[in-house]
Amino acid sequence: MQKALLVDDEERMLDLLELNLNPHGFKCIKTTKPEEVEQLIKNQTFHIILLDIMMPNLDGWELCRSIRQISTVPIIMITARDQKQDIVKGLKLGADDYITKPFEESELLARIEAVQRRSQHQSYVEVDGLVWDEKQYQLKYKNQFIKLTPKEFLLIGTLMKKPDQVFSREQLIDLIWGFDSHTEGRTVDSHVRNIRDKVRQTGFNIDQYFVTVWGIGYKWIKSTQ
């Protein structure tokens, strides 16, 4: 059975989501308190998070950013807002999809299936013996564990999961530090240098894979052949 985390300040919406998901093999954990979400994720394994945007105290955008700092679990943002800028903001912060109220049960299930297909392999990546394991929160090469800071771990994982995709420094800041962060591009460069130095010490040829795209940002090369 899959487990879904439902976050909304309206009990009625939580009950509706649960009613839609239960017949399809989902066990639903519901909360109207966004401040509880981080602890729930740390204590349980979820296969999908359905997250409302317009909540008091802590909105869905900020919560999405916080979730992405500790987990790669698929996130679908559910809201009555459908402005293009809201969709772009949610995706930049790490959401996997976006659905507006009201919605049909069939559309919701189709979107869940789609984001899960895209993310099935994303918690574990191996490249020539270098293993990024999100569930174990480990990066290792030939049984040598590489000690990274949380942001270094998320940064290299972001690139390894999407080989050959160029990430600008601004995109990486949005994904790793947060949309409203005051972090600058040189902070990204500093983290990249640290990652390369740490991985290089194990003997893995990091410089062949983790490359700089001059004037833009960074990417992970899918194949060096």
KEGURO-538980 format. One record per residue (C-alpha): residue number from 1; chain; x, y, z. Coordinates in Angstrom, 3 decimals. Layout:
BEGIN
    k  c        px        py        pz
  NUM  A         X         Y         Z
...
% end
This chain:
BEGIN
    k  c        px        py        pz
    1  A     0.000     0.000     0.000
    2  A     1.238     3.452    -0.889
    3  A     1.227     6.257     1.624
    4  A     0.135     9.803     0.785
    5  A     0.695    12.888     2.924
    6  A    -2.180    15.370     2.524
    7  A    -1.605    18.954     3.689
    8  A    -4.460    21.469     3.650
    9  A    -5.930    23.888     6.176
   10  A    -9.464    22.726     5.269
   11  A   -10.609    19.443     6.801
   12  A   -13.253    19.141     4.082
   13  A   -10.623    19.115     1.334
   14  A    -8.512    16.575     3.220
   15  A   -11.525    14.288     3.533
   16  A   -12.281    14.661    -0.181
   17  A    -8.721    13.788    -1.165
   18  A    -8.758    10.767     1.127
   19  A   -12.089     9.667    -0.354
   20  A   -10.551     9.841    -3.846
   21  A    -7.328     8.037    -2.949
   22  A    -8.370     5.278    -0.531
   23  A   -10.071     3.080    -3.164
   24  A    -6.843     3.125    -5.192
   25  A    -4.575     1.653    -2.536
   26  A    -3.406     4.784    -0.748
   27  A    -3.135     5.118     3.006
   28  A    -3.621     8.811     3.725
   29  A    -1.978    10.771     6.516
   30  A    -3.792    14.102     6.866
   31  A    -2.707    17.299     8.567
   32  A    -3.991    20.868     8.732
   33  A    -0.771    21.967    10.434
   34  A     2.066    22.621     7.962
   35  A     4.535    22.937    10.822
   36  A     4.103    19.181    11.435
   37  A     5.103    18.164     7.920
   38  A     8.876    18.089     8.322
   39  A     8.674    15.748    11.314
   40  A     6.170    13.495     9.547
   41  A     8.523    13.146     6.573
   42  A    11.464    12.346     8.825
   43  A     9.513     9.669    10.708
   44  A     7.608     8.016     7.840
   45  A     8.061     7.084     4.189
   46  A     5.637     8.749     1.791
   47  A     5.122     8.041    -1.896
   48  A     3.368    11.329    -2.721
   49  A     2.615    14.666    -1.045
   50  A    -0.486    16.667    -1.985
   51  A     0.091    20.207    -0.805
   52  A    -2.258    23.182    -0.672
   53  A    -0.726    26.601    -1.348
   54  A    -2.986    29.053     0.454
   55  A    -2.569    28.213     4.133
   56  A    -2.219    30.587     7.087
   57  A     1.079    30.962     8.937
   58  A     3.142    28.870     6.481
   59  A     2.119    28.854     2.825
   60  A     2.597    25.963     0.447
   61  A     5.469    27.595    -1.427
   62  A     7.570    27.965     1.706
   63  A     6.627    24.461     2.824
   64  A     7.582    23.029    -0.575
   65  A    10.986    24.682    -0.302
   66  A    11.484    23.215     3.191
   67  A    10.483    19.727     2.046
   68  A    12.964    19.850    -0.825
   69  A    15.777    20.499     1.639
   70  A    15.229    17.097     3.251
   71  A    13.432    14.888     0.713
   72  A    12.848    14.184    -2.985
   73  A     9.351    12.714    -2.453
   74  A     7.055    13.775    -5.346
   75  A     4.962    16.861    -4.585
   76  A     1.757    17.955    -6.305
   77  A     0.541    21.411    -5.328
   78  A    -3.248    21.720    -5.105
   79  A    -4.823    25.147    -5.079
   80  A    -7.580    27.380    -6.406
   81  A    -4.941    29.676    -7.890
   82  A    -4.154    29.094   -11.550
   83  A    -2.112    32.153   -12.503
   84  A     0.896    31.270   -14.636
   85  A     3.343    32.950   -12.265
   86  A     2.071    30.810    -9.374
   87  A     2.631    27.626   -11.380
   88  A     6.147    28.695   -12.346
   89  A     6.980    29.609    -8.753
   90  A     5.789    26.243    -7.445
   91  A     7.788    24.295   -10.034
   92  A    10.913    26.364    -9.380
   93  A    10.664    25.552    -5.686
   94  A    10.687    21.836    -6.431
   95  A     7.074    20.812    -6.963
   96  A     6.609    18.032    -9.517
   97  A     3.167    19.054   -10.727
   98  A     0.299    21.432   -10.096
   99  A    -3.479    20.929   -10.133
  100  A    -6.203    23.522    -9.585
  101  A    -9.484    23.186    -7.712
  102  A   -11.987    21.912    -8.610
  103  A   -10.557    18.778   -10.197
  104  A   -11.802    15.372   -11.254
  105  A   -10.682    12.250    -9.401
  106  A    -9.414    10.764   -12.665
  107  A    -7.192    13.802   -13.320
  108  A    -5.750    13.688    -9.819
  109  A    -4.905     9.985   -10.097
  110  A    -3.401    10.452   -13.561
  111  A    -1.139    13.224   -12.306
  112  A    -0.025    11.159    -9.311
  113  A     0.831     8.230   -11.574
  114  A     2.741    10.527   -13.946
  115  A     4.946    12.145   -11.293
  116  A     5.617     8.782    -9.673
  117  A     6.742     7.332   -13.005
  118  A     9.115    10.243   -13.461
  119  A    10.543     9.911    -9.969
  120  A    10.718     6.129    -9.519
  121  A    14.485     5.944    -9.992
  122  A    15.345     9.337    -8.546
  123  A    16.118     8.314    -4.974
  124  A    19.077     6.206    -6.107
  125  A    21.617     7.023    -8.819
  126  A    24.829     5.152    -9.629
  127  A    27.491     6.364   -12.055
  128  A    30.651     4.274   -12.511
  129  A    30.633     3.220    -8.873
  130  A    29.628     6.597    -7.429
  131  A    26.324     6.071    -5.596
  132  A    23.912     8.803    -4.539
  133  A    21.318     7.258    -2.203
  134  A    18.628     9.636    -0.992
  135  A    16.906     7.110     1.265
  136  A    20.140     6.338     3.113
  137  A    21.281     9.963     2.722
  138  A    24.663     8.769     1.507
  139  A    27.132     9.475    -1.263
  140  A    29.798     6.807    -1.632
  141  A    32.362     5.483    -4.069
  142  A    33.638     1.902    -3.813
  143  A    32.437     1.699    -0.180
  144  A    34.102     5.003     0.689
  145  A    31.520     7.277     2.273
  146  A    31.832    10.925     1.261
  147  A    30.844    13.354     3.981
  148  A    28.800    16.194     2.515
  149  A    26.774    18.989     4.019
  150  A    22.994    18.735     3.418
  151  A    23.104    21.343     0.653
  152  A    26.120    19.732    -1.009
  153  A    24.278    16.401    -0.963
  154  A    21.147    17.901    -2.529
  155  A    23.159    19.843    -5.098
  156  A    25.054    16.871    -6.517
  157  A    21.910    14.730    -6.363
  158  A    19.949    17.326    -8.326
  159  A    22.483    17.159   -11.153
  160  A    23.038    13.382   -11.087
  161  A    19.297    12.740   -11.386
  162  A    19.043    14.845   -14.546
  163  A    22.163    14.143   -16.588
  164  A    22.990    16.486   -19.479
  165  A    20.550    19.115   -18.199
  166  A    22.204    22.478   -17.639
  167  A    21.296    24.169   -14.356
  168  A    21.966    27.885   -14.000
  169  A    23.234    29.176   -10.684
  170  A    19.875    30.898   -10.206
  171  A    17.993    27.614   -10.713
  172  A    20.215    25.833    -8.211
  173  A    19.716    28.614    -5.669
  174  A    15.934    28.320    -6.073
  175  A    16.012    24.516    -5.729
  176  A    18.577    24.147    -2.940
  177  A    18.434    27.374    -0.932
  178  A    14.910    28.546    -1.686
  179  A    13.069    30.924    -3.990
  180  A    13.313    33.841    -1.549
  181  A    16.911    33.184    -0.530
  182  A    19.498    35.952    -0.684
  183  A    22.189    33.431    -1.625
  184  A    24.491    34.551    -4.435
  185  A    26.043    32.668    -7.320
  186  A    29.468    32.520    -5.697
  187  A    27.958    30.454    -2.878
  188  A    26.934    27.842    -5.461
  189  A    30.463    27.932    -6.902
  190  A    31.918    27.400    -3.423
  191  A    29.694    24.373    -2.809
  192  A    30.652    22.922    -6.183
  193  A    34.357    23.274    -5.377
  194  A    33.829    21.540    -2.035
  195  A    31.930    18.667    -3.646
  196  A    34.582    18.168    -6.308
  197  A    37.397    18.221    -3.744
  198  A    35.695    15.693    -1.475
  199  A    34.744    13.287    -4.259
  200  A    38.139    13.608    -5.974
  201  A    39.849    12.311    -2.826
  202  A    38.135     8.928    -3.266
  203  A    39.621     8.406    -6.733
  204  A    36.407     8.993    -8.666
  205  A    37.016    11.154   -11.740
  206  A    34.493    13.810   -10.776
  207  A    35.876    16.364   -13.242
  208  A    34.764    14.232   -16.209
  209  A    31.160    14.227   -15.011
  210  A    30.499    17.347   -12.956
  211  A    31.302    20.065   -15.474
  212  A    31.034    23.834   -15.640
  213  A    28.993    25.390   -18.430
  214  A    30.795    28.700   -18.706
  215  A    28.632    31.760   -18.290
  216  A    25.589    29.689   -17.282
  217  A    26.088    27.136   -14.514
  218  A    26.694    23.404   -14.192
  219  A    25.631    20.022   -15.489
  220  A    26.274    16.331   -14.950
  221  A    27.512    14.494   -18.057
  222  A    25.510    11.330   -18.720
  223  A    28.326     9.527   -20.466
  224  A    32.030    10.273   -20.855
  225  A    32.472     7.747   -23.647
% end
